[in-house]
Amino acid sequence: MFKSLAPLARAALVRFAEARNEIAWVLAGQVLSFAGGFLAIKLLTVLLGAQAYGRFAAGLTLAGLCNMFVYGPISQALMRFYSICRERGELSAYFAVADRLSFAVALGFIALAAASGTAVWLALDRGWALIVLAALAVGIVAGTNSCLITVLSAQRKRRAVALLQALDAWLKPLLAMAFLWIAGPDAGVALLAFFLGTLLVTVAQWVRRETVRPPKTASVSTASRRQLRGQVLRYSASMGVFSFFGAISAYSDRWIALGLAGEHDLGVYAAMYQIANVPFVVMLAVITQLVTPVLYDRAGQATTAQALVRSDKLLGQTIAAAAILMGGLVLLAWALARPVLLLLTTPEFAQRSELLAPVVLALAVFQLGQLYTLRGMYHNRPSVYFWPKALQALTLALCGIVLTRGYGLVGLVIALNVSSLLYLGAVRLANRRLSPSDVAVASPSLPALD
């Protein structure tokens, strides 16, 4: 009996050692990214000041829109289809499709950047034209970088992901510091530094990926590549349906602050929001790298109830742990708001320290809702979250305009909390439509999308 148990024990120890190594690399990478994010906020708030930082934040929203509408959905599809293509033995086709999509999207955005920059120069001035051009350039390289990171995460290349993310987080603020020291406080120059930093990391990552992809000599039929490209695009489109509401959710508060409160208040709000958001970004990155690939691996092609039950159980444990950590962050923000803002920004920004804890609370509630949406992702039914996302986005935009007009940044933060709470409740209701017994009924080669 004991002899029969020995191989099982050895296998369990090997799996534990591998998991421990993966966790260590993910945590190391996120700690470095965490520090790099706060370094960027400190350097840029000091070097730019509130008004120029507001312009910089407005530029970053343009870069974020590239990810929101195009690169984000593609990254989600690439993450989902890696395990599916591995099961089919179609990884060579997978990499070929990923390369074609990245190249086509980049060309489209380059044309958009040239046209937009010219139009803004003619309509406004050279300063805003530089911001638009640099921001869209950041969006292109950051989006391409996110697609490459997604593939590495799906492959569980934890060390490579950790090192590349940490390099990106530190290189951007250090280059920005050097550029701003030479050129002076200019938001467009800071965005150009961010572009260069992410471009260097993206090139390094592309070279790294070429060493781990299947040999290019492997046979890839045109039919299988075309079929896979269609499936990836359909899955991306189902995610892209949310892009309009996602853009409102992610960036409408910044534009409301700019339009109703001015560049100075936008700079203060943006810095506070970024400080509040960095811990959640790190936390979700850890979950994305450690948990999401396992959720998809366990669910497979979502054709058996048993596979979905395993994923549901792991997701529940993940959300419980995340909720505890998020609650701790909210308490820390309430206790240490002003010291944190003085440490990470300047007294100019710390004058509104009373808003930090409510912003952290709103982000915690929203990110819990985001974690619950992972259930629809591995059930291959992302469209069940259309109405929850629409409700959150429209609530934020409408309440944000009304309350900011009357109460300034305080009203905007209230709107942020109300919309996040409604979103969490709506996602929980949507998840009641998902059951492990509702397995995919389509062909095993194509996830069922409702």
C-alpha positions in Angstrom: 0.0 0.0 0.0 2.7 2.4 1.0 4.7 1.6 -2.1 1.7 2.4 -4.3 1.4 5.8 -2.5 5.0 6.7 -2.9 4.7 7.8 -6.6 1.6 9.9 -5.8 3.5 11.6 -3.0 6.4 12.3 -5.2 4.2 13.7 -8.0 2.4 15.9 -5.4 5.7 17.3 -4.2 6.8 18.0 -7.7 3.6 19.9 -8.4 4.0 21.9 -5.2 7.6 22.8 -6.1 6.5 24.0 -9.5 3.6 26.0 -8.2 5.8 27.6 -5.5 8.3 28.6 -8.2 5.5 30.1 -10.3 4.0 32.0 -7.4 7.4 33.3 -6.4 8.1 34.7 -9.9 4.6 36.2 -10.3 4.8 37.9 -6.9 8.3 39.2 -7.6 7.2 40.7 -10.9 4.2 42.3 -9.4 6.1 43.8 -6.4 8.5 45.4 -8.9 5.6 46.6 -11.0 3.9 47.9 -7.9 7.0 50.0 -7.0 7.5 51.1 -10.6 3.9 52.4 -10.7 4.3 54.5 -7.6 7.7 55.7 -8.8 6.0 56.9 -12.0 3.3 58.8 -10.1 5.8 60.5 -7.8 8.2 61.6 -10.6 5.5 62.8 -12.9 3.5 64.7 -10.3 6.7 66.4 -9.1 8.0 67.2 -12.6 4.8 68.1 -14.3 2.6 69.7 -11.6 -1.2 69.3 -11.4 -2.2 71.1 -14.6 0.4 69.4 -16.9 -0.3 66.1 -15.2 -4.0 66.6 -16.1 -3.0 66.8 -19.8 -0.8 63.7 -19.4 -3.7 61.8 -17.9 -6.0 62.9 -20.7 -3.4 61.5 -23.2 -3.3 58.2 -21.4 -7.1 57.8 -21.8 -6.5 57.9 -25.6 -3.9 55.2 -25.3 -6.3 53.2 -23.1 -9.1 53.5 -25.7 -6.8 51.5 -28.1 -6.7 48.7 -25.6 -10.4 49.0 -24.7 -11.8 48.7 -28.2 -9.3 46.5 -30.0 -6.3 45.1 -28.1 -8.2 44.1 -25.0 -10.7 41.9 -26.7 -8.0 40.3 -28.9 -5.9 39.6 -25.7 -8.9 37.9 -24.1 -9.5 35.8 -27.2 -5.8 34.8 -27.4 -5.8 33.8 -23.7 -9.0 31.7 -24.2 -7.9 30.0 -27.4 -4.4 29.0 -26.3 -5.7 26.0 -24.3 -8.2 25.2 -27.0 -5.6 25.2 -29.7 -3.2 23.2 -27.5 -5.9 20.5 -27.2 -6.5 20.5 -30.9 -2.8 20.4 -31.7 -3.1 23.7 -33.6 -0.6 25.9 -31.8 1.3 26.6 -35.0 -1.9 28.1 -36.5 -2.5 29.9 -33.3 0.8 31.8 -33.5 0.3 32.6 -37.2 -3.1 34.1 -36.5 -1.8 36.1 -33.5 1.0 37.6 -35.7 -1.3 38.5 -38.5 -3.8 40.2 -36.2 -1.1 42.2 -34.4 0.4 43.5 -37.6 -3.0 44.4 -39.2 -4.2 46.3 -36.1 -0.9 48.2 -35.7 -1.1 49.4 -39.3 -4.7 50.6 -38.8 -3.8 52.5 -35.7 -0.7 54.1 -37.3 -3.0 55.5 -40.0 -5.5 56.7 -37.4 -2.7 58.4 -35.4 -1.4 60.3 -38.4 -4.9 61.6 -39.3 -5.8 62.5 -35.7 -2.6 64.3 -35.0 -2.9 66.4 -38.2 -6.6 67.3 -37.4 -5.8 68.3 -33.8 -2.8 70.4 -34.9 -5.1 72.3 -37.3 -8.0 72.6 -34.9 -6.1 73.3 -31.6 -2.3 73.6 -31.3 0.9 71.8 -31.6 1.0 70.9 -27.9 -2.3 68.9 -28.0 -1.3 67.4 -31.4 1.9 66.0 -29.8 -0.2 64.6 -26.9 -2.6 62.9 -29.3 0.2 61.4 -31.5 2.3 60.2 -28.6 -0.8 58.8 -26.8 -1.9 56.8 -29.8 1.7 55.6 -30.2 1.7 54.4 -26.6 -1.6 52.7 -27.3 -0.2 50.8 -30.2 3.0 49.5 -28.5 1.2 48.9 -25.2 -1.6 46.9 -26.9 0.9 44.8 -28.8 2.8 44.2 -25.6 -0.4 43.1 -23.8 -1.1 40.6 -26.6 2.4 39.1 -26.2 2.1 39.1 -22.4 -1.2 37.2 -22.8 0.4 34.5 -24.8 3.3 34.1 -22.3 0.8 34.0 -19.4 -1.2 31.3 -21.2 2.0 29.3 -21.6 2.7 29.9 -17.9 6.1 31.5 -18.6 6.0 33.2 -15.2 9.6 34.3 -15.1 9.5 35.9 -18.5 6.3 37.7 -17.7 7.5 39.0 -14.4 10.8 40.4 -15.8 9.2 42.0 -18.8 6.4 43.6 -16.8 8.9 44.9 -14.2 11.1 46.3 -16.9 8.2 48.1 -18.5 7.1 49.6 -15.2 10.5 51.0 -14.3 11.8 52.0 -17.8 8.9 54.3 -18.5 9.2 56.7 -15.5 13.0 56.7 -15.7 12.9 57.7 -19.4 10.2 60.3 -18.6 12.4 61.8 -15.9 15.3 62.1 -18.3 13.2 63.6 -21.1 11.5 66.1 -18.8 14.8 67.1 -17.3 15.9 68.0 -20.8 12.7 69.4 -22.3 10.9 70.8 -19.2 7.4 70.1 -18.0 5.5 68.9 -21.1 2.8 66.2 -21.1 3.6 65.3 -24.7 7.2 64.7 -23.9 6.3 62.5 -21.0 4.0 60.4 -23.3 6.8 60.1 -25.8 9.1 58.7 -23.1 6.4 56.2 -22.2 6.1 55.2 -25.8 9.9 54.6 -26.1 10.0 52.6 -22.9 7.1 50.3 -23.9 8.5 49.9 -27.4 11.8 48.7 -26.1 10.1 46.1 -23.9 7.8 45.0 -26.8 10.7 44.4 -29.1 12.5 42.4 -26.4 9.4 40.4 -25.8 8.9 39.7 -29.5 12.4 38.4 -29.8 11.8 36.3 -26.7 8.6 34.8 -28.1 10.3 33.8 -31.3 12.4 31.3 -29.3 9.5 29.5 -27.7 6.9 29.4 -30.5 6.4 26.2 -32.6 8.8 25.9 -35.6 7.7 28.0 -38.6 8.3 24.9 -40.7 5.4 23.2 -39.1 2.6 22.7 -41.6 -0.3 25.1 -41.2 -3.1 24.6 -43.6 -4.8 27.7 -45.0 -8.2 26.3 -44.0 -7.3 25.7 -40.4 -5.7 29.1 -40.1 -8.7 30.8 -41.7 -11.1 28.9 -39.4 -9.1 29.8 -36.3 -8.9 33.4 -37.3 -12.7 33.5 -37.7 -13.2 32.0 -34.3 -10.8 34.4 -32.6 -12.4 37.4 -34.3 -15.9 36.3 -33.3 -14.8 35.8 -29.7 -13.1 39.2 -29.8 -16.2 40.8 -31.3 -18.3 39.3 -28.5 -15.9 41.0 -26.0 -15.8 44.2 -28.2 -19.5 44.6 -27.8 -18.7 45.9 -24.3 -16.1 48.3 -25.5 -18.3 51.3 -25.8 -19.6 50.9 -22.3 -16.1 49.9 -21.1 -14.7 53.1 -22.5 -17.3 55.2 -20.6 -16.7 53.2 -17.5 -12.9 53.5 -17.6 -12.4 57.1 -18.8 -15.6 59.2 -18.7 -14.7 60.3 -15.1 -11.5 61.8 -16.4 -13.2 63.7 -19.2 -16.0 64.9 -16.9 -13.4 66.2 -14.5 -11.6 68.0 -17.4 -14.7 69.5 -18.8 -16.4 70.6 -15.6 -13.5 71.1 -13.2 -10.5 72.0 -15.4 -7.0 70.6 -16.1 -5.8 71.3 -12.5 -8.6 69.3 -10.8 -8.3 66.5 -13.5 -4.6 66.2 -12.6 -5.4 65.9 -8.8 -8.2 63.4 -9.5 -6.1 61.3 -12.0 -3.1 61.1 -9.6 -5.4 60.0 -6.7 -7.2 57.5 -8.9 -3.9 56.0 -10.1 -2.6 55.7 -6.6 -5.8 53.9 -5.6 -5.7 51.7 -8.6 -2.2 50.5 -8.6 -2.8 47.8 -5.8 -5.8 46.5 -7.7 -3.9 46.4 -11.0 -1.2 44.3 -9.3 -3.7 42.1 -7.6 -5.6 41.4 -10.8 -2.3 40.8 -12.7 -1.4 38.1 -10.2 -4.8 36.5 -10.6 -4.6 36.8 -14.4 -1.2 35.1 -14.5 -1.8 32.5 -11.8 -5.5 31.7 -11.8 -7.1 32.6 -15.2 -5.0 30.1 -17.2 -5.9 27.4 -14.7 -9.6 28.3 -14.9 -9.5 28.0 -18.7 -7.5 24.8 -18.5 -9.9 23.2 -16.1 -12.9 24.3 -18.2 -11.3 23.2 -21.5 -13.8 23.7 -24.3 -16.7 24.0 -21.7 -18.2 20.7 -23.0 -18.7 18.9 -19.6 -20.4 20.0 -16.4 -17.6 18.5 -14.3 -15.0 20.7 -15.9 -17.1 23.8 -15.2 -17.7 22.9 -11.6 -14.0 22.6 -11.0 -13.5 26.1 -12.5 -16.4 27.5 -10.5 -14.9 26.2 -7.2 -11.5 27.7 -7.9 -13.1 31.1 -8.9 -15.1 31.2 -5.6 -11.9 30.6 -3.6 -10.1 33.3 -5.6 -12.9 35.9 -5.1 -13.0 35.2 -1.3 -9.3 35.8 -0.9 -9.4 38.9 -3.1 -12.3 40.4 -1.1 -10.3 40.1 2.1 -7.3 41.8 0.6 -9.5 44.6 -0.9 -11.2 45.2 2.4 -7.7 45.7 4.0 -6.8 48.2 1.3 -9.9 50.3 2.0 -9.1 50.4 5.7 -5.5 51.4 5.1 -6.7 54.2 2.7 -9.0 55.6 5.3 -6.3 55.6 8.0 -3.3 56.8 5.9 -4.7 58.9 3.1 -2.8 62.2 3.6 0.6 60.6 4.5 0.3 58.4 1.4 -0.5 61.3 -0.9 2.4 63.4 0.6 4.7 60.5 0.1 3.7 59.7 -3.5 2.9 63.2 -4.8 3.3 66.8 -3.6 1.3 69.0 -1.1 -0.6 70.4 -4.1 -2.2 67.0 -4.6 -2.5 66.0 -0.9 -4.9 68.9 -0.3 -7.8 66.6 -1.5 -6.7 63.6 0.6 -10.2 63.0 1.9 -11.2 61.6 -1.5 -8.6 58.8 -1.6 -10.5 56.2 0.6 -13.8 56.6 -1.2 -12.0 56.1 -4.5 -10.3 53.0 -3.2 -13.7 51.7 -2.0 -15.3 52.3 -5.4 -12.5 50.5 -7.2 -12.6 47.5 -4.8 -16.3 47.0 -5.4 -15.9 47.4 -9.2 -13.0 44.9 -9.3 -14.9 42.3 -7.3 -17.5 42.6 -10.1 -14.8 42.1 -12.7 -13.6 38.9 -11.0 -17.2 37.6 -11.0 -17.3 38.1 -14.8 -14.5 35.5 -15.2 -17.3 32.9 -14.8 -18.9 33.9 -18.0 -15.5 33.9 -19.8 -14.7 30.2 -19.2 -18.4 29.3 -19.7 -17.9 30.9 -23.2 -20.8 33.3 -22.5 -19.3 36.7 -22.1 -22.4 38.4 -23.6 -24.4 37.8 -20.3 -22.6 40.9 -18.9 -23.8 43.3 -21.6 -26.5 44.9 -19.4 -24.4 45.0 -16.2 -21.6 46.8 -18.0 -24.1 49.1 -19.7 -25.7 49.9 -16.4 -22.4 50.8 -14.7 -21.2 52.9 -17.6 -24.3 54.9 -18.0 -24.7 55.4 -14.3 -21.2 56.7 -14.0 -21.6 59.1 -17.0 -25.0 60.5 -16.1 -24.5 60.7 -12.3 -21.0 62.0 -12.8 -22.1 64.9 -15.0 -24.9 65.9 -12.6 -23.0 65.5 -9.4 -19.7 67.0 -10.6 -21.6 70.0 -11.8 -23.1 70.5 -8.4 -20.4 69.2 -6.0 -17.1 69.1 -7.9 -14.8 66.2 -7.4 -16.8 65.0 -4.4 -19.8 64.5 -6.6 -17.7 62.6 -9.2 -16.4 60.2 -6.5 -20.0 59.6 -5.3 -21.0 58.7 -8.8 -18.0 56.3 -9.0 -19.2 54.5 -5.9 -22.8 54.3 -6.9 -22.0 52.9 -10.4 -19.6 50.3 -8.9 -22.1 49.0 -6.4 -24.8 48.7 -9.1 -22.3 46.8 -11.4 -21.4 44.3 -8.7 -25.1 43.5 -8.0 -25.9 43.3 -11.7 -23.0 40.9 -12.4 -24.1 38.6 -9.6 -27.6 38.5 -11.0 -26.2 37.7 -14.5 -24.2 34.8 -13.1 -27.4 33.2 -12.0 -28.0 32.5 -15.7 -24.9 30.4 -15.8 -25.0 26.7 -14.7 -22.4 23.9 -15.1 -25.2 21.9 -16.7 -25.4 24.4 -19.5 -22.4 23.0 -21.4 -21.4 24.1 -24.8 -23.7 22.7 -27.4 -21.7 23.9 -30.5 -19.0 22.0 -32.2 -16.1 21.2 -29.9 -13.9 23.3 -32.2 -15.8 26.5 -31.5 -16.8 27.8 -28.1 -20.5 28.6 -27.9 -21.3 32.3 -27.7 -24.8 33.3 -26.9 
